[in-house]
Amino acid sequence: MKNFKLLLALLPFVLFSCASVKKSAMRSVADMLSSPDGASVFTSDDDPLLIRDALPLALKLYEILLSYDEENADLAAATGQNFAMYAGAFVQMPADMLDDEFWREAEAARIRAKKLYRRGRNYLLQALELRYEGFSRALEAGNYDDAVSMLGENDAQTAFWAGLAWLGMASTDPLDIELAASLDKAVLLIYRSLELDDENSGIHDALIQVQNALPSAVTAAMRERSPSMSAFMDEYYARAGAGADTASRVQYHYQRALELSGGKSPSPHITMATAVSIKEQDAAAYRDYLGKALAIDPEESPDTRLLTIIYQRKAQWLLDNIENFFLTDF
């Protein structure tokens, strides 16, 4: 009887200890997954099919951990970034490369990609809200200067991926008028990430598309609602020696992306081929950019090996299907 009473007395402490250990273990796993080392497990792999098949389970693991630790901003950011990466690399990109006869499959995949981009964007915005209470309300209300003023240097990556996921959603469904009307927020986040971290080559890559592929009215709307960001842009481009015209700024971001990536990323070349050469109907430049993308050795940058392989497959497909993009002889 005494032993039984002792067990009852100790039981709350045992249960508390178990719960504490469980929470500690969950936090340790979450910290590992949200660290750069956790991300490199995927991005350094050389087997896109393996990662494509593994990521859905990994994404659900991120969500499970986040449900146990809802205030973990870094985990929310990592979850959102991985959803956006999966949507782009393994759902939208394969859909875009399907033959016309598979248009139904392609359309279904784009609908799915849009949902995944949205989920990723929402987690990334959640991360920023967790760090700065009131951020989401300011952004939604159109108080852009108030929103971006909250963000610091450590938020650059999160803001960038939130903007990128936002643009990704729009790229899957150009006819979504309501979404299109919100893209100035995506541009705001990407330019704020540039202000916070000029040395991220991915930001410059994205800004090639912002400058050349998005309607100018989107950036104009952002500038009107954010005087501070408009002033930063003018000062930044003047300091960089880039003119006010789109072509000059596109070339600046292209060269800066190459510089920062050490020429080891095929993405800037592919962006120039698709966002610039097709628009200008310059088949020679198109071939040149894609040739440069294919000439890169994936082993030169082990940490981004997976992305290099994926982008080079896209570059080869773009070359093989050049007739789909040019009206004149090529």
C-alpha positions as a Markdown table, in Angstrom:
| # | Residue | x | y | z |
|---|---|---|---|---|
| 1 | Met | 0.0 | 0.0 | 0.0 |
| 2 | Lys | 2.9 | 2.3 | 0.9 |
| 3 | Asn | 4.5 | 1.6 | -2.4 |
| 4 | Phe | 1.3 | 2.3 | -4.3 |
| 5 | Lys | 0.9 | 5.7 | -2.5 |
| 6 | Leu | 4.6 | 6.5 | -3.3 |
| 7 | Leu | 3.9 | 5.7 | -7.0 |
| 8 | Leu | 0.9 | 8.0 | -7.0 |
| 9 | Ala | 3.0 | 10.7 | -5.4 |
| 10 | Leu | 5.8 | 10.3 | -7.9 |
| 11 | Leu | 3.6 | 9.9 | -11.0 |
| 12 | Pro | 3.1 | 13.6 | -11.8 |
| 13 | Phe | 6.8 | 14.2 | -11.6 |
| 14 | Val | 7.5 | 11.2 | -13.9 |
| 15 | Leu | 4.9 | 12.4 | -16.4 |
| 16 | Phe | 6.2 | 15.9 | -16.3 |
| 17 | Ser | 9.7 | 14.6 | -16.9 |
| 18 | Cys | 8.6 | 12.5 | -19.9 |
| 19 | Ala | 6.8 | 15.5 | -21.4 |
| 20 | Ser | 9.8 | 17.7 | -20.8 |
| 21 | Val | 12.1 | 15.2 | -22.4 |
| 22 | Lys | 9.7 | 14.8 | -25.4 |
| 23 | Lys | 9.5 | 18.6 | -25.8 |
| 24 | Ser | 13.3 | 18.9 | -25.6 |
| 25 | Ala | 13.7 | 16.2 | -28.2 |
| 26 | Met | 11.2 | 17.8 | -30.5 |
| 27 | Arg | 13.0 | 21.2 | -30.1 |
| 28 | Ser | 16.4 | 19.5 | -30.9 |
| 29 | Val | 15.0 | 17.9 | -34.1 |
| 30 | Ala | 13.3 | 21.2 | -35.1 |
| 31 | Asp | 16.5 | 23.2 | -34.5 |
| 32 | Met | 18.4 | 20.7 | -36.7 |
| 33 | Leu | 15.9 | 20.8 | -39.5 |
| 34 | Ser | 15.7 | 24.6 | -39.5 |
| 35 | Ser | 19.5 | 25.0 | -39.6 |
| 36 | Pro | 21.5 | 25.4 | -42.8 |
| 37 | Asp | 22.9 | 21.9 | -42.2 |
| 38 | Gly | 19.4 | 20.5 | -42.2 |
| 39 | Ala | 18.6 | 22.1 | -45.5 |
| 40 | Ser | 21.9 | 20.9 | -47.1 |
| 41 | Val | 20.8 | 17.3 | -46.6 |
| 42 | Phe | 18.4 | 17.9 | -49.5 |
| 43 | Thr | 20.2 | 20.5 | -51.6 |
| 44 | Ser | 23.6 | 18.6 | -51.7 |
| 45 | Asp | 22.1 | 15.4 | -53.0 |
| 46 | Asp | 22.7 | 14.2 | -56.5 |
| 47 | Asp | 19.5 | 12.2 | -57.1 |
| 48 | Pro | 16.5 | 14.4 | -57.8 |
| 49 | Leu | 14.1 | 11.5 | -57.9 |
| 50 | Leu | 15.2 | 10.4 | -54.4 |
| 51 | Ile | 14.6 | 13.9 | -53.0 |
| 52 | Arg | 11.3 | 14.3 | -54.9 |
| 53 | Asp | 10.0 | 11.1 | -53.3 |
| 54 | Ala | 11.4 | 11.9 | -49.9 |
| 55 | Leu | 10.3 | 15.5 | -49.6 |
| 56 | Pro | 6.5 | 15.0 | -49.1 |
| 57 | Leu | 7.2 | 12.9 | -45.9 |
| 58 | Ala | 9.8 | 15.4 | -44.8 |
| 59 | Leu | 7.4 | 18.3 | -45.3 |
| 60 | Lys | 4.8 | 16.6 | -43.1 |
| 61 | Leu | 7.5 | 16.0 | -40.5 |
| 62 | Tyr | 8.1 | 19.7 | -40.5 |
| 63 | Glu | 4.4 | 20.4 | -40.0 |
| 64 | Ile | 4.1 | 17.9 | -37.2 |
| 65 | Leu | 7.1 | 19.4 | -35.4 |
| 66 | Leu | 5.6 | 22.9 | -35.9 |
| 67 | Ser | 2.3 | 21.8 | -34.4 |
| 68 | Tyr | 4.2 | 20.9 | -31.2 |
| 69 | Asp | 6.2 | 24.1 | -31.2 |
| 70 | Glu | 3.9 | 26.7 | -32.8 |
| 71 | Glu | 6.0 | 29.7 | -31.6 |
| 72 | Asn | 9.2 | 28.5 | -33.3 |
| 73 | Ala | 9.7 | 31.2 | -36.0 |
| 74 | Asp | 12.8 | 29.6 | -37.5 |
| 75 | Leu | 11.0 | 26.3 | -37.9 |
| 76 | Ala | 8.0 | 28.0 | -39.6 |
| 77 | Ala | 10.4 | 29.8 | -41.9 |
| 78 | Ala | 12.2 | 26.5 | -42.8 |
| 79 | Thr | 8.9 | 24.8 | -43.3 |
| 80 | Gly | 7.7 | 27.5 | -45.7 |
| 81 | Gln | 11.0 | 27.6 | -47.6 |
| 82 | Asn | 10.9 | 23.8 | -48.2 |
| 83 | Phe | 7.3 | 23.9 | -49.4 |
| 84 | Ala | 8.1 | 26.7 | -51.9 |
| 85 | Met | 11.2 | 24.8 | -53.1 |
| 86 | Tyr | 9.2 | 21.6 | -53.5 |
| 87 | Ala | 6.4 | 23.3 | -55.4 |
| 88 | Gly | 8.8 | 24.9 | -57.8 |
| 89 | Ala | 11.3 | 22.1 | -58.4 |
| 90 | Phe | 9.2 | 19.0 | -58.2 |
| 91 | Val | 5.6 | 20.1 | -59.1 |
| 92 | Gln | 5.6 | 23.2 | -61.3 |
| 93 | Met | 8.8 | 22.7 | -63.3 |
| 94 | Pro | 7.9 | 19.1 | -64.4 |
| 95 | Ala | 4.4 | 20.4 | -65.3 |
| 96 | Asp | 5.9 | 23.1 | -67.5 |
| 97 | Met | 8.0 | 20.5 | -69.4 |
| 98 | Leu | 5.1 | 18.2 | -70.2 |
| 99 | Asp | 4.1 | 17.8 | -73.9 |
| 100 | Asp | 0.9 | 19.5 | -75.0 |
| 101 | Glu | -1.0 | 16.3 | -75.2 |
| 102 | Phe | -0.7 | 16.0 | -71.4 |
| 103 | Trp | -2.2 | 19.4 | -70.8 |
| 104 | Arg | -4.7 | 18.0 | -68.3 |
| 105 | Glu | -1.9 | 16.6 | -66.1 |
| 106 | Ala | 0.0 | 19.8 | -66.5 |
| 107 | Glu | -3.0 | 21.9 | -65.4 |
| 108 | Ala | -3.6 | 19.7 | -62.4 |
| 109 | Ala | 0.0 | 20.0 | -61.4 |
| 110 | Arg | -0.1 | 23.8 | -61.6 |
| 111 | Ile | -3.2 | 23.9 | -59.4 |
| 112 | Arg | -1.3 | 21.7 | -56.9 |
| 113 | Ala | 1.8 | 23.9 | -57.1 |
| 114 | Lys | -0.2 | 27.0 | -56.4 |
| 115 | Lys | -1.6 | 25.4 | -53.2 |
| 116 | Leu | 1.9 | 24.4 | -52.1 |
| 117 | Tyr | 3.3 | 27.8 | -52.9 |
| 118 | Arg | 0.5 | 29.4 | -50.8 |
| 119 | Arg | 1.2 | 27.0 | -47.9 |
| 120 | Gly | 4.8 | 27.9 | -48.0 |
| 121 | Arg | 4.2 | 31.6 | -48.3 |
| 122 | Asn | 1.8 | 31.5 | -45.3 |
| 123 | Tyr | 4.3 | 29.7 | -43.1 |
| 124 | Leu | 7.0 | 32.2 | -44.0 |
| 125 | Leu | 4.6 | 35.1 | -43.2 |
| 126 | Gln | 3.8 | 33.3 | -40.0 |
| 127 | Ala | 7.5 | 33.2 | -39.1 |
| 128 | Leu | 7.7 | 37.0 | -39.6 |
| 129 | Glu | 4.6 | 37.6 | -37.6 |
| 130 | Leu | 6.0 | 35.4 | -34.8 |
| 131 | Arg | 9.2 | 37.5 | -34.7 |
| 132 | Tyr | 7.3 | 40.8 | -35.0 |
| 133 | Glu | 3.7 | 41.0 | -33.7 |
| 134 | Gly | 1.7 | 43.2 | -36.0 |
| 135 | Phe | 3.8 | 42.6 | -39.1 |
| 136 | Ser | 1.0 | 40.7 | -41.0 |
| 137 | Arg | -1.6 | 43.3 | -40.0 |
| 138 | Ala | 0.6 | 46.2 | -41.3 |
| 139 | Leu | 1.3 | 44.4 | -44.6 |
| 140 | Glu | -2.3 | 43.5 | -45.2 |
| 141 | Ala | -3.5 | 47.0 | -44.4 |
| 142 | Gly | -1.1 | 48.5 | -46.9 |
| 143 | Asn | 1.2 | 50.1 | -44.3 |
| 144 | Tyr | 4.2 | 48.9 | -46.2 |
| 145 | Asp | 6.8 | 51.1 | -44.5 |
| 146 | Asp | 5.6 | 50.0 | -41.1 |
| 147 | Ala | 5.8 | 46.4 | -42.1 |
| 148 | Val | 9.3 | 46.4 | -43.7 |
| 149 | Ser | 10.7 | 48.6 | -40.9 |
| 150 | Met | 10.2 | 45.7 | -38.5 |
| 151 | Leu | 12.5 | 43.4 | -40.4 |
| 152 | Gly | 16.2 | 43.1 | -39.7 |
| 153 | Glu | 19.2 | 41.5 | -41.3 |
| 154 | Asn | 18.3 | 38.0 | -39.9 |
| 155 | Asp | 14.9 | 38.2 | -41.7 |
| 156 | Ala | 16.3 | 38.7 | -45.2 |
| 157 | Gln | 16.1 | 35.0 | -46.2 |
| 158 | Thr | 12.6 | 34.6 | -44.8 |
| 159 | Ala | 11.3 | 37.8 | -46.5 |
| 160 | Phe | 12.9 | 36.7 | -49.8 |
| 161 | Trp | 11.3 | 33.3 | -49.8 |
| 162 | Ala | 8.0 | 34.7 | -48.8 |
| 163 | Gly | 8.1 | 37.0 | -51.8 |
| 164 | Leu | 9.4 | 34.2 | -54.1 |
| 165 | Ala | 6.6 | 31.9 | -53.1 |
| 166 | Trp | 4.1 | 34.7 | -53.7 |
| 167 | Leu | 5.4 | 35.2 | -57.2 |
| 168 | Gly | 5.4 | 31.4 | -57.7 |
| 169 | Met | 1.7 | 31.3 | -56.9 |
| 170 | Ala | 1.0 | 33.9 | -59.6 |
| 171 | Ser | 3.2 | 32.1 | -62.2 |
| 172 | Thr | 0.9 | 29.0 | -61.9 |
| 173 | Asp | -2.3 | 31.0 | -62.5 |
| 174 | Pro | -1.9 | 34.3 | -64.4 |
| 175 | Leu | -5.7 | 34.7 | -64.6 |
| 176 | Asp | -6.1 | 35.0 | -60.8 |
| 177 | Ile | -6.8 | 38.8 | -60.7 |
| 178 | Glu | -7.1 | 39.0 | -57.0 |
| 179 | Leu | -3.7 | 37.4 | -56.6 |
| 180 | Ala | -2.2 | 39.6 | -59.3 |
| 181 | Ala | -3.4 | 42.6 | -57.4 |
| 182 | Ser | -1.4 | 41.6 | -54.3 |
| 183 | Leu | 1.9 | 41.1 | -56.1 |
| 184 | Asp | 3.2 | 44.5 | -55.0 |
| 185 | Lys | 3.6 | 42.9 | -51.5 |
| 186 | Ala | 5.8 | 40.2 | -53.0 |
| 187 | Val | 8.0 | 42.7 | -54.7 |
| 188 | Leu | 8.1 | 44.8 | -51.5 |
| 189 | Leu | 9.4 | 41.7 | -49.6 |
| 190 | Ile | 12.0 | 40.9 | -52.2 |
| 191 | Tyr | 13.4 | 44.4 | -52.4 |
| 192 | Arg | 13.5 | 44.6 | -48.6 |
| 193 | Ser | 15.5 | 41.4 | -48.6 |
| 194 | Leu | 17.9 | 43.0 | -51.1 |
| 195 | Glu | 18.2 | 46.0 | -48.7 |
| 196 | Leu | 19.0 | 43.6 | -45.9 |
| 197 | Asp | 21.3 | 41.3 | -47.8 |
| 198 | Asp | 22.8 | 42.4 | -51.1 |
| 199 | Glu | 25.0 | 39.3 | -51.2 |
| 200 | Asn | 22.3 | 36.6 | -51.8 |
| 201 | Ser | 22.6 | 35.7 | -55.5 |
| 202 | Gly | 19.1 | 34.3 | -55.5 |
| 203 | Ile | 17.6 | 37.7 | -54.7 |
| 204 | His | 19.3 | 39.2 | -57.8 |
| 205 | Asp | 18.1 | 36.2 | -59.9 |
| 206 | Ala | 14.5 | 36.9 | -58.8 |
| 207 | Leu | 14.9 | 40.6 | -59.5 |
| 208 | Ile | 15.7 | 39.8 | -63.1 |
| 209 | Gln | 12.2 | 38.5 | -63.4 |
| 210 | Val | 10.7 | 41.3 | -61.3 |
| 211 | Gln | 12.3 | 43.9 | -63.6 |
| 212 | Asn | 11.6 | 42.2 | -66.9 |
| 213 | Ala | 8.6 | 39.8 | -66.5 |
| 214 | Leu | 6.2 | 41.5 | -64.1 |
| 215 | Pro | 4.0 | 44.4 | -65.3 |
| 216 | Ser | 5.6 | 47.7 | -64.4 |
| 217 | Ala | 2.4 | 48.7 | -62.6 |
| 218 | Val | 3.2 | 46.1 | -59.9 |
| 219 | Thr | 6.5 | 47.7 | -58.9 |
| 220 | Ala | 5.0 | 51.2 | -59.4 |
| 221 | Ala | 2.2 | 50.3 | -56.9 |
| 222 | Met | 4.7 | 49.1 | -54.4 |
| 223 | Arg | 6.8 | 52.3 | -54.7 |
| 224 | Glu | 3.7 | 54.5 | -54.2 |
| 225 | Arg | 2.8 | 52.7 | -51.0 |
| 226 | Ser | 6.3 | 52.5 | -49.6 |
| 227 | Pro | 8.2 | 55.8 | -49.9 |
| 228 | Ser | 11.1 | 54.3 | -47.9 |
| 229 | Met | 11.5 | 51.3 | -50.3 |
| 230 | Ser | 11.2 | 53.6 | -53.3 |
| 231 | Ala | 14.0 | 55.8 | -52.0 |
| 232 | Phe | 16.2 | 52.8 | -51.3 |
| 233 | Met | 15.7 | 51.5 | -54.9 |
| 234 | Asp | 16.7 | 54.8 | -56.4 |
| 235 | Glu | 19.7 | 55.1 | -54.2 |
| 236 | Tyr | 20.7 | 51.5 | -54.7 |
| 237 | Tyr | 20.6 | 51.5 | -58.5 |
| 238 | Ala | 22.4 | 54.9 | -58.6 |
| 239 | Arg | 25.1 | 53.6 | -56.4 |
| 240 | Ala | 25.4 | 50.4 | -58.5 |
| 241 | Gly | 25.7 | 52.5 | -61.7 |
| 242 | Ala | 22.6 | 50.9 | -63.1 |
| 243 | Gly | 20.4 | 53.2 | -65.2 |
| 244 | Ala | 16.7 | 53.8 | -64.7 |
| 245 | Asp | 15.8 | 51.6 | -67.7 |
| 246 | Thr | 14.8 | 48.0 | -67.3 |
| 247 | Ala | 17.5 | 46.6 | -69.6 |
| 248 | Ser | 20.3 | 48.2 | -67.5 |
| 249 | Arg | 18.9 | 47.0 | -64.2 |
| 250 | Val | 18.3 | 43.5 | -65.6 |
| 251 | Gln | 22.0 | 43.3 | -66.7 |
| 252 | Tyr | 23.1 | 44.6 | -63.4 |
| 253 | His | 21.2 | 41.9 | -61.5 |
| 254 | Tyr | 22.4 | 39.2 | -63.9 |
| 255 | Gln | 26.0 | 40.1 | -63.5 |
| 256 | Arg | 25.7 | 40.5 | -59.7 |
| 257 | Ala | 24.0 | 37.0 | -59.5 |
| 258 | Leu | 26.9 | 35.5 | -61.5 |
| 259 | Glu | 29.5 | 37.3 | -59.3 |
| 260 | Leu | 27.9 | 36.2 | -56.0 |
| 261 | Ser | 27.4 | 32.6 | -57.1 |
| 262 | Gly | 30.9 | 32.4 | -58.5 |
| 263 | Gly | 29.5 | 31.4 | -61.8 |
| 264 | Lys | 28.5 | 28.1 | -60.3 |
| 265 | Ser | 24.7 | 28.4 | -60.6 |
| 266 | Pro | 22.9 | 27.8 | -63.9 |
| 267 | Ser | 19.8 | 29.7 | -62.6 |
| 268 | Pro | 20.8 | 33.2 | -63.7 |
| 269 | His | 21.5 | 32.0 | -67.2 |
| 270 | Ile | 18.2 | 30.2 | -67.5 |
| 271 | Thr | 16.3 | 33.3 | -66.1 |
| 272 | Met | 17.9 | 35.5 | -68.7 |
| 273 | Ala | 17.0 | 33.0 | -71.5 |
| 274 | Thr | 13.4 | 32.7 | -70.4 |
| 275 | Ala | 12.6 | 36.2 | -69.1 |
| 276 | Val | 14.7 | 38.2 | -71.5 |
| 277 | Ser | 15.7 | 36.3 | -74.7 |
| 278 | Ile | 12.2 | 34.9 | -75.4 |
| 279 | Lys | 10.6 | 38.3 | -74.8 |
| 280 | Glu | 13.1 | 39.9 | -77.2 |
| 281 | Gln | 12.9 | 37.0 | -79.6 |
| 282 | Asp | 16.7 | 36.6 | -79.6 |
| 283 | Ala | 17.3 | 33.0 | -80.3 |
| 284 | Ala | 21.1 | 33.4 | -80.4 |
| 285 | Ala | 21.2 | 34.8 | -76.9 |
| 286 | Tyr | 18.8 | 32.2 | -75.8 |
| 287 | Arg | 21.1 | 29.4 | -76.9 |
| 288 | Asp | 24.1 | 31.2 | -75.5 |
| 289 | Tyr | 22.6 | 31.5 | -72.0 |
| 290 | Leu | 21.4 | 27.9 | -71.9 |
| 291 | Gly | 24.8 | 26.7 | -73.2 |
| 292 | Lys | 26.4 | 28.5 | -70.2 |
| 293 | Ala | 24.0 | 26.9 | -67.8 |
| 294 | Leu | 24.8 | 23.4 | -69.1 |
| 295 | Ala | 28.5 | 24.0 | -69.0 |
| 296 | Ile | 28.5 | 24.2 | -65.2 |
| 297 | Asp | 29.9 | 21.2 | -63.3 |
| 298 | Pro | 27.4 | 20.3 | -60.5 |
| 299 | Glu | 30.4 | 19.1 | -58.4 |
| 300 | Glu | 31.8 | 22.6 | -58.3 |
| 301 | Ser | 29.2 | 23.6 | -55.7 |
| 302 | Pro | 28.4 | 20.5 | -53.6 |
| 303 | Asp | 26.0 | 22.3 | -51.3 |
| 304 | Thr | 23.7 | 23.2 | -54.2 |
| 305 | Arg | 24.4 | 20.1 | -56.3 |
| 306 | Leu | 20.7 | 19.1 | -56.5 |
| 307 | Leu | 19.5 | 22.4 | -57.7 |
| 308 | Thr | 22.2 | 22.5 | -60.4 |
| 309 | Ile | 21.1 | 19.2 | -61.7 |
| 310 | Ile | 17.5 | 20.1 | -61.7 |
| 311 | Tyr | 18.1 | 23.5 | -63.5 |
| 312 | Gln | 20.3 | 21.9 | -66.1 |
| 313 | Arg | 17.6 | 19.4 | -66.9 |
| 314 | Lys | 15.3 | 22.4 | -67.5 |
| 315 | Ala | 18.0 | 24.1 | -69.6 |
| 316 | Gln | 18.3 | 21.0 | -71.8 |
| 317 | Trp | 14.5 | 20.8 | -72.2 |
| 318 | Leu | 14.4 | 24.5 | -73.2 |
| 319 | Leu | 17.0 | 23.9 | -75.8 |
| 320 | Asp | 15.3 | 20.8 | -77.1 |
| 321 | Asn | 12.0 | 22.7 | -77.4 |
| 322 | Ile | 13.3 | 26.0 | -78.8 |
| 323 | Glu | 10.7 | 26.0 | -81.6 |
| 324 | Asn | 8.0 | 26.5 | -78.9 |
| 325 | Phe | 9.3 | 29.9 | -78.0 |
| 326 | Phe | 10.4 | 31.7 | -81.2 |
| 327 | Leu | 8.3 | 32.8 | -84.1 |
| 328 | Thr | 11.2 | 33.3 | -86.5 |
| 329 | Asp | 13.9 | 30.9 | -87.8 |
| 330 | Phe | 16.2 | 29.7 | -85.1 |
